[in-house]
Amino acid sequence: MAGARLEGRERAHSAAMASIEALERKFAQNIEELVHEIDRHIKALTPVNTGQAVRNYIWSMNNPNSVVYDAIDNGPTGRTNQMALGTEPRRGVNEDAAADSLGSLGLTRNPFGVIYLTNNSPDIVGLELGILPGPPFKSRSPRGMFGVTESYFNSLIKAQGILK
């Protein structure tokens, strides 16, 4: 009789642990998807001239990034203020370079750390406030990028939760 109780308890414990592990995997997957969506959203809102602003969207775990990266110069900038967001010549290569930091997060191994998105570009504050590039040009993201992204994703999380 005692052996049967112990065996049942061990099975229940194993089942509970498997359930917790499955929930942790699902949580990690959802956090990873959320981070990738935030990354795409904020970069899409960011105007690109030299590429430095999008090059400096750096993701890190437990400690914020403190480095400023130079833009990757892959040719002339063109008349970026007359281009639609997303079509600027220096966007792709600089976005891709910044995206390398996403792979270093290790969210599938540990989604429970503090995740930072930093941007140390000298122009990021002016872009966020909508005051760059300055007259005679108009800002292409007058409402900023960080605030708009934060508001959008906070409303999604509030409505849907973090586990899908």
DANOR-V543345 format. One record per run of one state. SS is the DSSP state (hx for helix, st for strand, lp for the rest). FROM is the first residue (numbers start at 0). TO is the last residue. Records with the same first field share a line. If there is no record, write none. Layout:
SS = FROM-TO + FROM-TO
This chain:
lp = 0-0 + 45-50 + 55-56 + 61-78 + 82-89 + 103-113 + 118-122 + 128-144 + 160-163
hx = 1-44 + 51-54 + 79-81 + 90-102 + 123-127 + 145-159
st = 57-60 + 114-117
